[in-house]
Amino acid sequence: MISTSRPHPCTLYVGGFGSTLTAPELRELFARHGDLHDLRLVDRGDASFAYVTFHDEADADAARRQLDGLRLAGRTLRVARAQ
């Protein structure tokens, strides 16, 4: 039997970074871990956060494992699966 399974998209919540981090910088950081479908940055000053959607769930899981807890510009990234 031939498998016809396709990658499943997966969205991650990213928080803990300051307002100085830009969407292109976030895209570059996360794109190192796989093909991105979408990145939405919500800028609320000190409470900025983002949603990063990968085309493939496996890439999203790898990014989460690698980037959760990363120190970036003096802050600690929180990366988790979005609800």
WOGIKA-V38139 format. One record per backbone hydrogen bond with DSSP energy under -0.5 kcal/mol. CO is the residue of the C=O (numbers start at 0). NH is the residue of the N-H. Records with the same first field share a line. If there is no record, write none. Layout:
CO: NH, NH
//
This chain:
7: 56
9: 53
10: 81
11: 51
12: 79
13: 49
14: 77
17: 20
21: 25
22: 26
23: 27
24: 28
25: 29
26: 30
27: 31
29: 32
30: 33
33: 35
34: 54
37: 52
38: 40
39: 41, 50
40: 42
41: 43, 48
43: 46
44: 47
48: 41
49: 13
50: 39, 52
51: 11, 53
52: 36, 37
53: 9
55: 59
56: 60
57: 61
58: 62
59: 63
60: 64
61: 65
62: 66
63: 67
66: 69
69: 71, 76
71: 74
74: 71, 76
76: 68, 78
77: 14
79: 12
//
